[in-house]
Amino acid sequence: MNPAKHALAEVLLRWYVKKDLTIIGDENLEKARELKSSGAALIFFPNHLSNADVPVLDYSLRQRGYVDIASSRYDMQGSVLDSNPITRTLKTAYNVIPIPSQRLEMKNIEKYQKQRGRGHSAAMQVLETGGALSVLAQGSRSRDKKLHPEKVKPSTAIYLDMAPNVYIIPVGIWGTEDVLPIGSAKLRHGKVTISFGEPVSALELKQHAILTDPERVNELIMADIMGRIAALLPEEYR
């Protein structure tokens, strides 16, 4: 993370978002802090509407006084962000673990697997030391605002197995698609709401999935997580 660029990102978010930012779920953030203090690792799973989603998540945590969680959080971010000057700046303003884009998987599977392996190793180190991750399960931004859980890769559940004591924090975000629309390199003023859901044990999710259908464990885990995200969102974003 580049401290100067993070300070710049904070200034931009204060200007474009703070006035019309609504943060829901303070009680769940307090539960997350208690879990983290007891040695648990956290994984935030937000929906994905805009490249402003993760900066808003970070800003919201800091606004509510959860600097300890925000500072220990790393974003799993795709290399596609490098193509936009705004997102390239935002990427260096936060703790980021780069992961290869799906485009690379189609072009060079060997290179993709190596880069993914490095990313997963870094993510495992963060979780094993009681840190936090942000994972965009949808992968790419939704162009119609919807979640499209059917497009989520079951393999995303691999993060839940990277440490023995992991808790999932579902997050619903809406309005960021107006702050930094797809295809835009310019920030705009917008009304944004972010809702933090109740933490749930990764072990609990896995055990439930195994009992339901041991042949579809990862698929069921991700369906459960996406359902928890959907419950935090207005109908038009589900």
N, C-alpha and C positions, 0 to 999 in steps of 0.2 A: 504494500500500500504506500502510495506517495502522499505524505501528510499535507503538502501544499495543495495538491489536486483534490484531496478529500475536503479540505477547508473550502475550496472553490465550489465543490459539489454541494456542500452545506449551504453556502450563500445562494446558489442557484435554486435549491429546493425551498429555502425560506422565501425567496422572491416569487417563485412560480406556484408553490404548493401550500405553504404553511397556512395562509389565510383561510383556505377552504379544505383543510385536511381534517378528517374525522377518524379517530383511532378508537376501535372497539376491542374489548377483551383484556382489559388491564388485569383482571383477576387471574386470567390464564397465563399472562406474562409473569405474574408473581409466583405462580405454581412452577413455571419453567425455571425461574431463578432459584427456587428452593431445590428443585431437582438437580440443577447444575451445581449448586453448593454442596450437595450430597455426593457428587462425583459422577453424575450422569452426563452423557453427551446429548446434544440436541440437533435435530434436523428440521429446519423450516421447509415446508412444502407449499409455496404459493402457486396460484394460477398464473398464467402468463399472457398479458395483454400488450405489454410495451417494454422496451428496454429501460424504462423508468421504474419498473416494478421493484427490482432489488434495491436501488438507491432509496426509494420511498420506504421500503421495509427497514433499512438501516437507519434512516432519518427518524422513523417512528419509534424505534427502540430507544434511540438517544433522547428524543423529545420526552419520553415517558421515564427517563432516568435509568434505563437498562444499558448503560454504557459497558458494563462488564460483559454482557452477552454480545452486544454489537461488536466489541473489540476482539472477541474470540471467534467471531463468525467468518467463515470463508465461503465465497460463492463459487459454485460449480458453473463455469461460464464457457460457452462455445467460442471457438476462434472466429466465427462469423462476425462478431462485434468489432473486429479490427477494421472492417470496411467503411464504418461511419465515424466521422470525426467526433461527434458528440459521444457516442457509445465507447469509442476508443479512449476518450478522456475519462469517462465514468469508470471504465474497466480498471484503469490504473489508480483510481481514487479509493479503491476498496481492496480487501484481501481476496484474491482470486486464485482459484485452482483451474487452470485451463483444461478443457476437454475438447477432443476433436469433433468437428461437425459431421453430420450424417453425409454431407457431400463428399468428405474425404473418405468415408467408409465405402462409398460407391466407386471412388477413383483409385484408391490405393489401400486395400484392406490391411496389408502388413504394417504400413505406416500408421494407420488408424488404430490398430491394436496396440502398438507400442505406445502411442500418445495416451490412449485410454488407460493403459496399464500404469503409466506414470501418474496420471490424474487420480486413479483409484488408490495408489500407494500413498499419495499426499493426503487424500481424504481420510484414509484409514488412520494416518498419524494424527490428524486433527481430532478425530473422534476418540481415539485411544487415550488421548491426553485431556479428555473432558471438554473439548472445544465444541463448536457448533458449525453446521453447514447450512447453506441454502441450496435447495435442489429444485429446478424447474422441471417437474415431471412431464409437462407437455412437450418439452424440448424447444419447439418454436412458438412464436407468438400466435395467438388466435386471431384470425382475420375477421371473424364474425362474432367475437366476444365470448363464444361458447367454450366449454371445457373440453368436449370431445374425448371422454375417457377411453373410448375404444381405440384411440390412436396412441395411448400411452404404452411404452414398452414395459413388459413385465420385468425385464432385466434391471430396471431402475431400482427394484427392491434390493439389489446387491448392497446398497448403502446401509441397510438396516442390520446387516450381518458383520459390519466392519468393527464393531466394538460390543462388549458384553452388556452394556447398560445404556441403551439408546432410547430416547423419547422423540416422538414425532409431534411437531407443532403445525397443524394445518393452518393455512393463511388464505383469506379471501381478499382480493384487491379489485377495485373497480374505479374507473375514472382516469387511470394512467394512460389509457389509449388516446385521450385528448391532450395530455401533457406532452407526450412524445409519440406521435402517431407512427405507424409502420411506414417506412419510406421517407420519413422526415429527418432532417438534420438540425431542426430548430425546436427548442423548448417553447411551450405555450402555457398560459395560465389555465388551470383546470381544477375542478372540484373532485377530490380524491377521497375514497374511504378505504381503510384497511381494517380487517377484522381477524384477530388472533384467536384460534380455536383452542380447546382444551388439550393439553399434552396427553398422548397415549403411548403406552409402552410398545416398542417394536416387538418385544418378545410376546406380548399379548396378541398382537396382530398376527404374528407367525403361528402361534399355537392355535388360534381360531381358524386360520386358513388350512392348517394341517388336518384338523378335525373335520372341516367341511369337505375338502377334496385334496388329498395328498399329491395328486397329479398336477394340480394347478395352483400351487402355493403362491408363487410370485405374482401371478395374474390376480389372484384374489386379494393379496395384500395391497396391490396398487389400486384395485377397484375400491377397496375400503378407504384408502387415503383420499382418492378422488371424490368419494361420496362425502367425506368429512369436509373437504374443501367446498363442494357444492352447497352444503348446508349453511355455509357462511355467506353465500353470494345471493344477490337478487335473482329472481326467476330468469330474467333476460340474459344472465351471464352463466347459467348452469348448462 
